[in-house]
C-alpha cells in the first residue's frame, strides 16, 4: 500500500519562503506516476496547486504560478514544493497525491502565512 508523508510546513511571514516535501513509499512505479500538490484552506474545498509528470513537466494553478515550483527526485521517491513570496491566502493544509487521487491521503502539512 502506498503511503504519503508530507512535511516542511510552518508559520512564515508574508513574502517568506517554505519548501514542502512529500515522501512516497510502497510504490514500485513512482517514476512513471504524475504527482500533484493540493491544498485545503478552512471552509474551502481542496484544490490542486501544482502537478508534475514522471518526466518532470509541470503545471501550476494561476494563483501560484511564478511563485511556487514543484520538483521531484525519482530515485528518492520524493516530491517537493518550493513556495516563495508567500501570501496570507496561501494559508492551508498542503497534501500530495497523484492528479487522479489514486492514493489514500497523508496527514498533510500546515502552512500559515501571517505577520
Backbone as a printed PyTorch tensor [residue, N CA C, xyz], in Angstrom:
tensor([[[  0.8450,  -1.1880,   0.0000],
         [  0.0000,   0.0000,   0.0000],
         [  0.8810,   1.2390,   0.0000]],

        [[  0.5480,   2.1720,  -0.8610],
         [  1.3360,   3.3980,  -0.9650],
         [  1.0050,   4.3230,   0.2010]],

        [[  2.0510,   4.8910,   0.7870],
         [  1.8860,   5.8730,   1.8550],
         [  2.5160,   7.1920,   1.4410]],

        [[  1.8530,   8.2750,   1.8080],
         [  2.3240,   9.6270,   1.5070],
         [  2.5660,  10.3480,   2.8250]],

        [[  3.7350,  10.9420,   2.9660],
         [  4.0600,  11.6810,   4.1850],
         [  4.5710,  13.0560,   3.7820]],

        [[  3.7880,  14.0770,   4.1370],
         [  4.1540,  15.4540,   3.8180],
         [  4.8530,  16.0900,   5.0210]],

        [[  5.7730,  17.0040,   4.7390],
         [  6.4790,  17.7040,   5.8060],
         [  6.9780,  19.0400,   5.2910]],

        [[  7.4340,  19.8840,   6.2120],
         [  8.0590,  21.1360,   5.8310],
         [  7.2140,  22.3730,   6.0530]],

        [[  5.9830,  22.2020,   6.4920],
         [  5.1340,  23.3620,   6.7370],
         [  5.5620,  24.1240,   7.9770]],

        [[  4.8910,  25.2400,   8.1960],
         [  5.1870,  26.0440,   9.3710],
         [  4.5580,  27.4110,   9.2670]],

        [[  4.9580,  28.2750,  10.1940],
         [  4.4880,  29.6580,  10.2260],
         [  5.5370,  30.5410,   9.5600]],

        [[  5.1150,  31.3470,   8.6230],
         [  6.0300,  32.2170,   7.8940],
         [  5.3650,  33.5640,   7.6590]],

        [[  6.1780,  34.6010,   7.6230],
         [  5.6510,  35.9330,   7.3650],
         [  5.3430,  36.1130,   5.8830]],

        [[  4.4350,  37.0020,   5.5570],
         [  4.1870,  37.2990,   4.1330],
         [  5.4820,  37.6750,   3.4310]],

        [[  5.6390,  37.1430,   2.2310],
         [  6.8690,  37.3590,   1.4760],
         [  7.9280,  36.3060,   1.7190]],

        [[  7.7060,  35.4640,   2.7000],
         [  8.6790,  34.4370,   3.0370],
         [  8.5950,  33.2200,   2.1390]],

        [[  9.4200,  32.2260,   2.4680],
         [  9.5140,  31.0110,   1.6630],
         [  9.4460,  29.7730,   2.5410]],

        [[  8.9640,  28.7060,   1.9710],
         [  8.9760,  27.3930,   2.5930],
         [  9.1930,  26.3570,   1.5020]],

        [[  9.7640,  25.2290,   1.9060],
         [  9.9130,  24.1070,   0.9840],
         [  9.2210,  22.8950,   1.5900]],

        [[  8.2020,  22.4200,   0.9040],
         [  7.4720,  21.2420,   1.3580],
         [  8.0550,  19.9930,   0.7080]],

        [[  7.9840,  18.8930,   1.4350],
         [  8.4430,  17.6050,   0.9240],
         [  7.3380,  16.5780,   1.0410]],

        [[  7.3220,  15.6580,   0.1100],
         [  6.3730,  14.5450,   0.1360],
         [  7.1600,  13.2650,  -0.1050]],

        [[  7.1630,  12.3950,   0.8790],
         [  7.8320,  11.1000,   0.7590],
         [  6.7980,  10.0540,   0.3590]],

        [[  7.1080,   9.3190,  -0.6980],
         [  6.2010,   8.2900,  -1.2120],
         [  6.8300,   6.9250,  -0.9680]],

        [[  6.1370,   6.0630,  -0.2590],
         [  6.6410,   4.7160,  -0.0190],
         [  5.6300,   3.7010,  -0.5150]],

        [[  6.1360,   2.5400,  -0.8950],
         [  5.2570,   1.4610,  -1.3200],
         [  4.9070,   1.4590,  -2.7890]],

        [[  5.4810,   2.3640,  -3.5540],
         [  5.1870,   2.4130,  -4.9850],
         [  6.4000,   1.9250,  -5.7630]],

        [[  6.1820,   0.9350,  -6.6180],
         [  7.2770,   0.4300,  -7.4400],
         [  7.3590,   1.1400,  -8.7860]],

        [[  6.3900,   1.9830,  -9.0570],
         [  6.3730,   2.6730, -10.3540],
         [  6.2980,   4.1790, -10.1600]],

        [[  6.8760,   4.6560,  -9.0670],
         [  6.7980,   6.0830,  -8.7440],
         [  7.2690,   6.9390,  -9.8980]],

        [[  8.3520,   6.5430, -10.5450],
         [  8.9370,   7.3780, -11.5930],
         [  7.9990,   7.5420, -12.7870]],

        [[  7.0300,   6.6650, -12.9080],
         [  6.0920,   6.7390, -14.0210],
         [  4.8410,   7.5390, -13.6760]],

        [[  4.6510,   7.8010, -12.4180],
         [  3.4120,   8.4260, -11.9410],
         [  3.5410,   9.9350, -11.9100]],

        [[  2.5370,  10.6060, -12.4600],
         [  2.4260,  12.0210, -12.2020],
         [  2.0750,  12.2370, -10.7460]],

        [[  2.5050,  13.3660, -10.2060],
         [  2.1850,  13.7090,  -8.8260],
         [  1.6510,  15.1370,  -8.7790]],

        [[  0.9810,  15.4490,  -7.6960],
         [  0.3960,  16.7740,  -7.5590],
         [  0.4470,  17.2300,  -6.1150]],

        [[  0.5000,  18.5160,  -5.9460],
         [  0.3330,  19.1430,  -4.6340],
         [ -1.0550,  19.7680,  -4.5850]],

        [[ -1.7190,  19.5440,  -3.4690],
         [ -3.0480,  20.0950,  -3.2190],
         [ -2.9800,  20.9440,  -1.9410]],

        [[ -3.9800,  21.7800,  -1.7860],
         [ -4.1050,  22.4980,  -0.5200],
         [ -5.5840,  22.6700,  -0.1820]],

        [[ -5.8270,  22.7580,   1.1060],
         [ -7.1930,  22.9640,   1.5850],
         [ -7.1780,  23.9690,   2.7170]],

        [[ -7.8200,  25.0870,   2.4720],
         [ -7.9550,  26.1110,   3.5000],
         [ -9.2380,  25.8560,   4.2830]],

        [[ -9.3140,  26.3490,   5.5060],
         [-10.5240,  26.1310,   6.3150],
         [-11.7710,  26.6160,   5.5920]],

        [[-12.7820,  25.7650,   5.5470],
         [-14.0420,  26.1280,   4.9190],
         [-14.0410,  26.1010,   3.4090]],

        [[-12.9390,  25.6550,   2.8110],
         [-12.8440,  25.6230,   1.3510],
         [-12.5660,  24.2120,   0.8660]],

        [[-12.8570,  23.9870,  -0.4110],
         [-12.5710,  22.6860,  -0.9990],
         [-11.0790,  22.5360,  -1.2800]],

        [[-10.6360,  21.2780,  -1.2750],
         [ -9.2540,  21.0110,  -1.6290],
         [ -9.0390,  21.3620,  -3.0890]],

        [[ -7.9070,  21.9920,  -3.3920],
         [ -7.6080,  22.4070,  -4.7560],
         [ -6.1970,  21.9880,  -5.1410]],

        [[ -6.0090,  21.7610,  -6.4320],
         [ -4.6920,  21.4380,  -6.9500],
         [ -3.9090,  22.7200,  -7.1160]],

        [[ -2.6590,  22.7350,  -6.6700],
         [ -1.8240,  23.9200,  -6.8750],
         [ -0.7100,  23.6730,  -7.8790]],

        [[ -0.2580,  22.4240,  -8.0020],
         [  0.8350,  22.1360,  -8.9280],
         [  0.8400,  20.6580,  -9.2780]],

        [[  1.2170,  20.3560, -10.5030],
         [  1.3660,  18.9670, -10.9290],
         [  2.7160,  18.7880, -11.6140]],

        [[  3.2070,  17.5580, -11.5680],
         [  4.4580,  17.2350, -12.2440],
         [  4.3440,  15.8210, -12.7900]],

        [[  4.7010,  15.6370, -14.0510],
         [  4.6540,  14.3170, -14.6570],
         [  5.8780,  13.5040, -14.2310]],

        [[  5.8740,  12.2290, -14.5710],
         [  7.0310,  11.4040, -14.2690],
         [  8.2990,  11.9300, -14.9340]],

        [[  8.1260,  12.5660, -16.0890],
         [  9.2650,  13.1090, -16.8110],
         [  9.6520,  14.5140, -16.4010]],

        [[  8.8850,  15.1100, -15.5050],
         [  9.2650,  16.4160, -14.9710],
         [  8.5380,  17.6070, -15.5550]],

        [[  7.5580,  17.4000, -16.4200],
         [  6.7760,  18.5270, -16.9220],
         [  5.8410,  19.0170, -15.8250]],

        [[  5.7160,  20.3400, -15.7270],
         [  4.9850,  20.9220, -14.6120],
         [  3.8320,  21.7950, -15.0770]],

        [[  2.8810,  21.9650, -14.1650],
         [  1.7740,  22.8780, -14.4080],
         [  1.3530,  23.4510, -13.0620]],

        [[  0.8140,  24.6740, -13.1030],
         [  0.5020,  25.3760, -11.8590],
         [ -0.8650,  26.0440, -11.9300]],

        [[ -1.4950,  26.1460, -10.7760],
         [ -2.6880,  26.9670, -10.6750],
         [ -2.2990,  28.4230, -10.8860]],

        [[ -3.2210,  29.1870, -11.4450],
         [ -2.9160,  30.5930, -11.7210],
         [ -2.5100,  31.3390, -10.4530]],

        [[ -3.0860,  30.9570,  -9.3360],
         [ -2.8460,  31.6630,  -8.0810],
         [ -1.4300,  31.5040,  -7.5530]],

        [[ -0.6970,  30.5000,  -8.0400],
         [  0.6560,  30.2580,  -7.5140],
         [  1.7210,  30.3090,  -8.5980]],

        [[  1.2990,  30.4060,  -9.8470],
         [  2.2860,  30.3970, -10.9370],
         [  3.2530,  31.5640, -10.7800]],

        [[  4.5350,  31.2460, -10.9310],
         [  5.5740,  32.2570, -10.7720],
         [  6.1020,  32.3730,  -9.3540]],

        [[  5.3870,  31.7820,  -8.3960],
         [  5.8320,  31.8280,  -7.0020],
         [  6.1910,  30.4420,  -6.4690]],

        [[  5.5050,  29.4250,  -6.9350],
         [  5.7280,  28.0530,  -6.4730],
         [  6.4450,  27.2580,  -7.5720]],

        [[  7.2780,  26.3160,  -7.1380],
         [  7.9650,  25.4210,  -8.0650],
         [  7.8760,  23.9920,  -7.5440]],

        [[  7.3430,  23.1080,  -8.3640],
         [  7.2420,  21.6960,  -7.9920],
         [  8.3960,  20.9440,  -8.6560]],

        [[  8.9600,  19.9920,  -7.9260],
         [ 10.0490,  19.1740,  -8.4560],
         [  9.9550,  17.7840,  -7.8560]],

        [[ 10.7430,  16.8770,  -8.3790],
         [ 10.7150,  15.5170,  -7.8630],
         [ 12.0790,  14.8830,  -7.9750]],

        [[ 12.3310,  13.9060,  -7.1210],
         [ 13.5400,  13.0980,  -7.1570],
         [ 13.0680,  11.6540,  -7.2400]],

        [[ 13.0920,  11.0960,  -8.4340],
         [ 12.5440,   9.7520,  -8.6190],
         [ 13.3560,   8.6940,  -7.8690]],

        [[ 14.6470,   8.8950,  -7.7620],
         [ 15.4850,   7.9250,  -7.0550],
         [ 15.1200,   7.8540,  -5.5740]],

        [[ 14.7780,   9.0010,  -5.0000],
         [ 14.4290,   9.0470,  -3.5830],
         [ 12.9280,   8.9250,  -3.3530]],

        [[ 12.1400,   8.8970,  -4.4160],
         [ 10.6820,   8.8520,  -4.3290],
         [ 10.1670,  10.0320,  -3.5000]],

        [[ 10.6290,  11.1990,  -3.8830],
         [ 10.2510,  12.4270,  -3.1800],
         [  9.6770,  13.4320,  -4.1740]],

        [[  8.7360,  14.2320,  -3.6940],
         [  8.1890,  15.3550,  -4.4520],
         [  8.3230,  16.5860,  -3.5680]],

        [[  8.6750,  17.7080,  -4.1690],
         [  8.9200,  18.9300,  -3.4140],
         [  8.0510,  20.0650,  -3.9430]],

        [[  7.7840,  21.0260,  -3.0680],
         [  7.0970,  22.2510,  -3.4790],
         [  7.8350,  23.4170,  -2.8400]],

        [[  8.5670,  24.1500,  -3.6550],
         [  9.2330,  25.3650,  -3.2000],
         [  8.2410,  26.5040,  -3.3210]],

        [[  7.9780,  27.1590,  -2.2200],
         [  6.9860,  28.2310,  -2.1850],
         [  7.6860,  29.5260,  -1.8010]],

        [[  7.6660,  30.4780,  -2.7010],
         [  8.2760,  31.7890,  -2.4730],
         [  7.2120,  32.8710,  -2.4960]],

        [[  7.5670,  34.0310,  -1.9970],
         [  6.6530,  35.1780,  -1.9960],
         [  5.2900,  34.7980,  -1.4390]],

        [[  5.3110,  34.1190,  -0.3210],
         [  4.0710,  33.6060,   0.2560],
         [  3.1370,  34.7320,   0.6780]],

        [[  1.8540,  34.4590,   0.5170],
         [  0.8040,  35.4180,   0.8330],
         [ -0.1190,  34.8120,   1.9020]],

        [[ -0.8210,  35.6430,   2.6470],
         [ -1.7660,  35.1020,   3.6410],
         [ -2.7710,  34.1300,   3.0280]],

        [[ -3.1590,  34.3620,   1.7940],
         [ -4.1240,  33.4710,   1.1460],
         [ -3.5410,  32.1130,   0.7870]],

        [[ -2.2470,  31.9200,   0.9580],
         [ -1.6390,  30.6040,   0.7710],
         [ -1.7890,  29.7330,   2.0230]],

        [[ -2.3000,  30.3040,   3.0870],
         [ -2.5010,  29.5490,   4.3220],
         [ -3.4610,  28.3960,   4.0870]],

        [[ -3.0040,  27.1860,   4.3720],
         [ -3.7980,  25.9850,   4.1190],
         [ -3.0120,  24.7690,   4.6030]],

        [[ -3.6950,  23.6430,   4.6430],
         [ -3.0230,  22.3630,   4.7930],
         [ -2.6610,  21.8760,   3.3930]],

        [[ -1.4220,  21.4480,   3.2270],
         [ -0.9270,  21.0280,   1.9210],
         [ -0.7310,  19.5150,   1.8960]],

        [[ -1.1350,  18.9150,   0.7960],
         [ -1.0820,  17.4710,   0.6260],
         [ -0.4980,  17.1290,  -0.7460]],

        [[  0.0710,  15.9440,  -0.8420],
         [  0.4610,  15.4370,  -2.1520],
         [ -0.3660,  14.1940,  -2.4700]],

        [[ -0.4830,  13.9080,  -3.7570],
         [ -1.1820,  12.7310,  -4.2340],
         [ -0.9780,  12.7010,  -5.7410]],

        [[ -1.5230,  11.7360,  -6.4060],
         [ -1.4710,  11.7480,  -7.8580],
         [ -2.5610,  12.6880,  -8.3810]],

        [[ -2.4650,  13.1280,  -9.6230],
         [ -3.5180,  14.0040, -10.1620],
         [ -4.8960,  13.3530, -10.1780]],

        [[ -4.9450,  12.0480, -10.1980],
         [ -6.2330,  11.3570, -10.1770],
         [ -6.5900,  10.8540,  -8.7880]],

        [[ -5.8130,  11.2730,  -7.7970],
         [ -6.0550,  10.9200,  -6.3910],
         [ -6.1640,   9.4070,  -6.2480]],

        [[ -5.0720,   8.7360,  -6.5810],
         [ -5.0630,   7.2810,  -6.5540],
         [ -4.7490,   6.7080,  -5.1860]],

        [[ -4.1560,   7.5180,  -4.3220],
         [ -3.6850,   7.0100,  -3.0360],
         [ -4.5040,   7.5940,  -1.8920]],

        [[ -4.4560,   6.9090,  -0.7470],
         [ -5.0420,   7.4860,   0.4570],
         [ -4.2840,   8.7570,   0.8280]],

        [[ -5.0160,   9.7370,   1.3300],
         [ -4.3680,  10.9840,   1.7000],
         [ -3.4440,  10.8030,   2.9080]],

        [[ -2.3370,  11.5270,   2.8910],
         [ -1.4850,  11.5950,   4.0590],
         [ -2.0590,  12.5780,   5.0680]],

        [[ -1.2510,  12.8740,   6.0860],
         [ -1.7320,  13.7660,   7.1420],
         [ -1.6410,  15.2310,   6.7410]],

        [[ -0.9050,  15.5190,   5.6840],
         [ -0.7450,  16.8980,   5.2420],
         [  0.2430,  17.6470,   6.1160]],

        [[  0.5820,  18.8480,   5.6640],
         [  1.4580,  19.7210,   6.4340],
         [  0.8690,  21.1270,   6.3940]],

        [[  0.7780,  21.7550,   7.5570],
         [  0.1130,  23.0490,   7.6690],
         [  1.0590,  24.1870,   7.3170]],

        [[  0.5920,  25.0680,   6.4720],
         [  1.3270,  26.2830,   6.1220],
         [  0.4780,  27.4670,   6.5740]],

        [[  1.0640,  28.3060,   7.3950],
         [  0.3710,  29.5040,   7.8760],
         [  1.2140,  30.7200,   7.5310]],

        [[  0.6210,  31.6270,   6.7760],
         [  1.3170,  32.8410,   6.3630],
         [  0.6710,  34.0180,   7.0860]],

        [[  1.4080,  34.5760,   8.0120],
         [  0.8380,  35.6290,   8.8450],
         [  1.9560,  36.4570,   9.4440]],

        [[  1.6690,  37.7370,   9.6310],
         [  2.6330,  38.6200,  10.2930],
         [  2.3320,  38.6910,  11.7900]]])
